[in-house]
Amino acid sequence: MRKAAIVVLADTETSGELGRVVNALTTAKEFKESGDEVAIVFDGAGTRWIPALSDPDHKYAGLFADVRDRVAGACEYCSGAYGVKDEVTNLGIELLGDYEQHPSLHGYAERGYQVITF
């Protein structure tokens, strides 16, 4: 079994960044459907995607729903810095602050996860 930590860093402002988050979610879905372990981490400006994709009217809300159970969380620090901390927690997403208020990607690597960034 493979293990992947998919890190979404893309912002919400351009179509290119939309493409990156769609690729991240599609990759997560492929790992999930293959029976592999996959954890999705929203970090940096990528934390803005959680409220956006949770809107049922968003074009990719369904794709997000398909892998929502694989969302490990969002960066604690960045969620605050990008103004979405309350929305993220209200949506039931865990804030990750294992390393200086940021998710520990080293921790994922140490547990055998391949870290993939989008």
Secondary structure by P-SEA (a helix, b strand, c coil): cbbbbbbbccccccaaaaaaaaaaaaaaaaaaaacbbbbbbbcccccccccccccccccaaaaaaacccccccccaaaaaaaccaaaaaaabbbbbccccccccaaaaaaaccccccc
